[in-house]
Structure formats: C-alpha cells, structure tokens
C-alpha cells in the first residue's frame, strides 16, 4: 500500500502538462504551475509524521 505522503507527490505529475500548455498557449496558465506547487507542498507537509515533543494528549485521566 502507498503511504498518503508518497501519494501526495503524485500531484506533481500534472506539472509537465501544465508547463507545456503554458509554453504553447496563454502565459496566464503559469498561475496553475504555482497552484500545483502549493497544493503538492501542502499535502506533503500535512502527511508528514509529527514528533510528539510533549504536545500530545495525556494518556491518563
């Protein structure tokens, strides 16, 4: 099974198609490149394991 963090990197697969479309068509499509980068980075960071560091929940009542 693929981890969510690895699967989030698959969103970068859209970059070549959008880059090509930007070069042959309207330059405003470059905004899509930025959006894909923001989304991919956000998903990657969301699924990054977080160390406890004392900020977790208490295990006793």
C-alpha positions in Angstrom: 0.0 0.0 0.0 1.2 3.5 -0.8 1.5 6.0 2.0 -0.5 9.2 1.8 2.7 11.2 1.8 4.0 9.4 -1.2 0.7 9.6 -3.0 0.7 13.4 -2.5 3.8 13.6 -4.6 1.8 12.2 -7.5 0.1 15.6 -7.8 3.5 16.7 -9.3 2.7 14.6 -12.3 0.5 17.4 -13.6 3.5 19.8 -13.9 4.8 18.7 -17.3 1.4 19.0 -19.0 0.7 22.5 -17.5 4.3 23.6 -18.3 3.8 22.5 -22.0 0.4 24.3 -22.1 2.0 27.4 -20.7 4.6 27.5 -23.4 2.3 26.9 -26.3 -0.7 28.8 -25.1 -1.6 31.6 -22.8 1.1 32.6 -20.3 -1.5 33.2 -17.6 -1.7 29.4 -17.3 1.6 29.8 -15.4 -0.6 30.5 -12.3 -1.6 26.9 -12.5 2.0 25.9 -12.0 2.1 27.9 -8.8 -1.1 26.4 -7.6 0.1 22.8 -8.3 3.3 23.6 -6.3 1.3 25.0 -3.4 -1.1 22.1 -3.3 1.6 19.4 -3.6 3.7 21.1 -0.9 0.7 21.4 1.4 -0.3 17.8 1.0 3.3 16.6 1.6 3.5 18.6 4.8 0.1 17.6 6.0 1.0 13.9 5.8 4.5 14.4 7.3 4.8 12.5 10.6 4.9 14.8 13.6 7.1 14.1 16.6 5.3 14.2 20.0 7.6 16.8 21.6 5.4 17.0 24.7 2.4 18.4 22.9 0.4 15.2 22.7 -2.6 14.1 24.7 -2.3 12.8 28.2 -2.5 9.0 28.4 -4.0 9.1 31.9 -7.2 10.7 33.2 
